[in-house]
């Protein structure tokens, strides 16, 4: 069996070059994947926020006239986006006003992270993104829309990097 001492200078330099190049490639791939993941998460939040804003604006009249069926129909249009799992509209007191879900078991989700100070928020938990958006009408807060999305797109991208 050959030991490190028995290798020629050329073989030692070749091994060292392979190790340094491999480490540099691994580091570069990790940095690129981290940057891409961060950027894609921001894009997901921005896209989901736009969808929540549209759903909230289209449901404002339903909230004002206390018509949950109309709000439910508005939320059901989200079925066109395959990554959205559920959506709920809450009235100003925090009670569920209308909901839509791909899964019948998930209907009115509890409003445990309501933006009390009137700001929008989002939260990544496990395999989901939950986003809250305030519904305003003429400068007055009339409700909150909450949309949950799966992270299937991010997972597919990470598998592509692997």
Beta strands, then each sheet from edge to edge (+ up, - down):
strand 1: 84-91
strand 2: 96-101
strand 3: 121-125
strand 4: 128-137
strand 5: 140-150
sheet 1: 2+ 1- 5+ 4- 3+
end
